[in-house]
């Protein structure tokens, strides 16, 4: 197969010594390269973006029509029907009480604007607070602030000199909890750590931010039974807002409209990725009435604003994608097909290097280990997950391999977030392809 050497391109890329096949089109759950080979998109295009599949003609028609009609306008002077329609529909899709929305270009901006909104909430109440509590082994975006409140070591370490050092607590990862603890004791220890952090920083914490189910950093690791309910109670006690990072888990990805709905409630939802299905750069902040109440009383505007915030072109695309998600019952399909695929993946535990299968809906992960009983990690130098990713690519699967489940630098996992309209046949292809790719990797590495 002839391939394009990106090393000779003007593109700044993740690897300057890798051959990348040239992708030319997408159709449904598949991507096609210039040689005609097709790849099942198991990760939703890095990751969890492709909610309605590729090449949807309804969305492309709306995109073209709205671009011709009105793409942007000065938001300090005008409003329009596309925005009004979209914000109403987005707020109706959100949990009860979330009646305020703001759109921007993507996940990082959604996180930034959510934190800014939480900060303004406190300023409006006369509070002088400056700190955010995040969790280690989490990822909230690629700006300096988002990396600072996040805890994904491999992404943040290069930029720590630019950070102001926001606060962090331990993540919740049941598979990797201490062996001498029950799940209830583990939850107690995490809640106590959070409570102690709040007490030690009284009157200085703006908000707590967490992914309902951790994505890239921990591979679809969900919480213990009452973790988020108890964390939210502590937030309320200290007048700390809870921002649910729904960039990956929102808009049906986990089998509910939003990931936090499995576990409790939040004050602000930071959204992106599936919100537009990848058809246009789009993110959103969706806020509960209680967040906006003091800001509105202060009669101050939301102190934000970017060139592409609140534009009708993005709203029109987002509205059509949301219409398709609801009309085609993709949230329900995510729940049903996710359960089916997860059960299939459980059978992979007959392979010694498959340690854990976890996740909700079509947001799943496999964690790889050297020993299933001890959960010992595979030697990092072997780059196990990336080797599985390479072999899966040869086998016609576009996958997303990562590491960092142990000590934020070791431990291999693979994250799955295919289109929400995934069929049973495509789920079977994923299973068979992954089984073969893991076996190929073990043979290649001598495991």
N, C-alpha and C positions, 0 to 999 in steps of 0.2 A: 504494500500500500504506500503510495506517495504521501508525504506529510509536509506540513509547513513548519520550518525551523523558526520558532519565535525568537530565538537568540539573535537572528538577523533582522528582526522587525524593529520598528520604532516603538513598539508597545512595551511599557513597563509591566513586567509580569512576575508571577510568584516564583518561577524557576527559569533561569536563563540557559539551562542545559537539558531541556526536555523537548521532545517532539510532540506537538499538539496537532491532532487531526483537525481539519477545518470543518466546523459544523456549518451546515447550510440551511437547515430548516427543522422545524418541530411540528409534530402532528399528534394530537392526543397525548398519550403518555410516552411518546417516543421522540428521540432526536436522531437526525440523519447527518452523516458526514459527506464530504465531497466525493467519496468513493461509493456511496450508496449503502454503506453499512448503517444499521439502525441500532440504537441503544435505548433500553428501557430506563426512563428517568426515575430512579428510585429515591432520589434525594430532593427533588423539587428545585433543582438548579441552585444549589449552595445557598441556603438550604431552606426548604419549606416555603418556596415562593409560588410554585406552579399549582395553584389551587384548582383551576378549572381545565388544566391541560394546555397544550400548545396549539397554536393556529386556529383559535376560535374566531369564526367569521363574524359573529354578533358583536364581539368586542372591537374587532378591527374596523367594523363599519361605524360604530359609535365614535371611535377615535378619529376617523377621517371626517365624519360629519361635524363633530364638535370643533375640530381643528379649523375647518373651513368657516364655521359660524363664529366662534369666539374662543381663542385659546387662553388668553390672559387678559387681565384688566387691572387698573390701579385700585388695589383693595382698600386704600384709604378714602376712595371717592365713590366706589360702586359696590353693589351686591348683585346677585343674579339668580335665576331660577334653578340652574344646575346645582349651585351650592346649597340652596335652600332645600331642594329635594334630597340631595345626598345626605346632608347632615341629619335631616329628619329620619331617613331610613337607617343610617348608621346608629343613631341613638335608640331607635326602636329595636334594633338588633342586639344592643347592649343590655346588660341587666337593668332592672328597674332603678330609676333615680339618676341614671347617667344621661343627662339631657343637654350636654354641652360638648361640642367637638371643634377641632382645629386641625387642618390638614397641612402636611409638609411633604418632603420628598422621600423619606425613608425611615428606617429604624433608628439610626443614630440620632437624627433630628427629633424623632418622637420621644426618645429618652431625654435629650437635652431640654426640650420644651416642657416635658412633664415635670422635670426637676425645677425649671424656672417657674412653672405654674405653682408648684408646691411652695417654693420660696416666696412668691408673691402672696400666697395665702397667709403665710406667717407675718410678712411685712404689713399686710392689711390689718392684722390683729395686733400690731404693735410688738411683735416678737422679733428679737435679733438673733436669728439662728443661722448657722453656716455649714453644718455637717449633714452628710448623707450616710446612711448605713447600707452597705451592700453586703454581698456574701462572697467569700472566696470560691474559686472554681465556678465562676459565672461569667457570662459575656453579655454586655449591654450596648455594644457599639464601638466605633473606631475613632471617635474624637478623643481628645485628651481627657475631658470630663467623663465621658462614657467609659473609657479605659480605667480611669481612676476609681469610679464607683464600682466597676466590674472587678472580677478577681481571676481572670484567665491569664495565668503567669506567662505563657508563651507569647501572648499578644501585648501584655502591658509592660514587661520588664525593660524593653528598649527605651521606653519613654518616661520612666519613673522620675527622672530629674525635672520633668515639666509638671509633675503632679503636685496637688496640695494635700494629698494623703487623707482622703475621706475614710470613714470607719468601716471595718469589715467584721463579720461573724462567720462561723463555720457553715458550710452548706449542709443540706439534708440529703444523704445518700445511703439508703437502707442497705444496699448490697455491700457497702464498704464500712458499715457501722462496727464499732468495737465488738469483738467476739464475746466478751464477758457481759454484754448488755442485752436486755430484752428490747424490743422495739419501743415499748412504753418508756423504759429508762433512757433510751437514746433520745427520744423526743423531749423528755424532761430536761436532759442536759443541754440540748440546743436552745430550748426556751429560756432556761436559766442564763445561759451565756448572753442571749439577746437582752434579757431583763437587766442583767448586770451592766451591759454596755449602755443601755438607756439611762440607768441610774447614775453611772459614772460621767455621763455627758448631759446632765439635766439642763433643760432649757437651751440646748444647742443643736438638737437634731431636727432637721427639716422633714425628712422622710426616710422610709425604708423601701428598698427596691429589690425585687426578686422575680425570677421566672417561675411561674406555677409548676412547670416541668422543665428542668434545665436542659437546654439544647446542646450546642456544640461542645461545651466544656465538660459535661458529665454524661452525655448520651442518653437523653430522655429519662433522667433520674427524677422520679416523683417524690413527694413528701410522705411522711408518716401520717396516720389517720387524722389527727387533730392539730397538726403542726401549724397550718396557716390560720386556723381559727384562734389559736392561742396567741400567735404572733400579732394578729390583728387586734385582739383585746388589749395587748400591751401597747400597741400603737395608739389606740383610742385613749388609754389611761394617760399617756404623755402628750396627747395632741400631736402625734406624729402621723403624717399621711403615708399610706401604703400605695406605692406604684407597682402594679402588676405589669411586668414586661411581657406583653402578649405578642411581641414581634413574630415569634415562631408559633406560639400556641393559640393565637387568635383566629377568628373567622373560620371555625369549624375543624381546625387541624386535629384536635384531640377528641372529637366526637361530641363536643358541646360547642356553643357559639364562641365561648372564651374559656381558656384553660382554668382560670381561677374559679369558675363555676363548679368544678369538681370538688373544691376544697374549702371554699369560704367566700370572702368578699374583699373588695379593694376600694380605694378612693379615686384612683386614676388608672386608666388603661392606656398603655403605650403600644401602638399597633403599627404594623407594616407587612411586608412580604405577601402573604395570602390575600391581603386587603385588595390588591389590584391584579393578582394572579401573574405578576411580572409584565403586564402589558403597558404599564406606565409607572415611573418612579412615584410612589405614594406611601405616605405614613400618616398616622393620625394620633392625636391626643383626645381621649374621650374621658370627660370628667363628671363626677357626681355633683349633684346640686350643692351638697355641703361644702365642696371645695370652692365653688364660685360665689357662694353667698357673701362671705366677707369681702371678696374682691369687688363685687358689684356694689356693696354698701360703701366702699371707699371711693367709688366713682372714678377709679383709675382704670385705664385700658390694660389689657394683657400686654406687658412689655416684651413683646416678641414681634417677629415679622421678618420674613425672608422673601426673596424675589418670587419663588414658586410656591409660597404658602397660599392656601385658599384660592386656587385657580380653577376655573370652570372645566378645563380639559381633563385635569386629574379627577375632578368630581364626577364628570360624565362617565369616565372609564370605571371608576370605583363603584358607581351606582349600578352599572350594567353587570359587573362581576358579582356584586352582592345579589342582584336579581337572579342571576344564574345559580348561585349557591343556594338560595332559598327555593327557587322554582324546581331545580333538579334534585332537591333533598340531599345535598352533598354533605351536610353535617351528619345526617343519619347514615349515609354511605360510609363516611369516615369511621363512624362507630362500628358498623357491621363488618366492613372489610378489614378494619384494623384488628378486630377481635379474631377474624379468620386468619389473617396473616401472622398475628402474634402466636396463635396456636400452631401454625405451620413451623414458625421459627423455633418454637420450643423443642421440636423434634431434632433440631440441629445440635442439641446437647449430647447426642450420641457421639459427636466429634469432641475429643478431649479438650480442644482449645476454646470451645464455646462455654463461657462461664455463666452469663446472665442474659436473659431476654426480658426487656422491660418497655414501658411506655403506655400511652393511651391513644386510642383511635389510630389514625395514620401518622403517628409520631412515635416511632419505635426505635429501639437500639439493641445491638448485640455487643456485650463486653467480652473481650477475649482474655484468656488466662493461660498460664503455663500449666497450672494444676487446678482442677475444678474443686477439689476438697479444700486446699489451703488458700485458694484465690491468688496464688503467687503470680506476679505480673510476668509477661514475656519480656526478655531482655530488650531494653529500649533500642539498642543499636540495630536490632533486626527490622525495625520499622514495620511491625507486623500488620497493623491496620492499613498502612499505605501499600503494603505488598498485596493484601487482599483487594484493595481498591484497584491496583494495577491489573491483577488477574481477572477481576470482575469486568473491567473495561474490555479486556480481550474477549470475555464471554458475553459481551453485549449488554452490560449493565453500567450505567453511570451512577457511581456511589460516592459516599462522603465518609472517608476514614479519618479518625482523629485520635488524640491521646490526651492524657491529663487526669484520669480518674483517680490516680493515686499520687499524693504529694504534688498535685498540679503539674507534674512533668512526666510521670510514668503511667503505664496502663493504657491499653488500646481498646478502642470501641468504634463502631460504625453506626451512623445515624441515618434513619430512613424516614423520608417525608415525601412520598410520591403524590401526584395529583389526587385530589379528593374524589374524583370520579373514577378511580382505579377499579378495574373489573376483576372478577374472580380469576379469569384466565391470566391476566397480567400479574396478579398476586402469586399465582402458581409459577409463573416464569421467574419472578423475583426469588421465590424460595429455591427453585431448582438451580438458578444461576448462582445464588449465594452458597448453596451447598457445594457445588462444584468448585467455586472460587476458593473457598476455605480449604477444601481438600487439596487443590492445586498448590495453595500457599504452604500448607504443612509439608507437602512433598518437596517443594522447592527449598524450604528452610530446614528440612530434616527434623520436623517436630512430630 
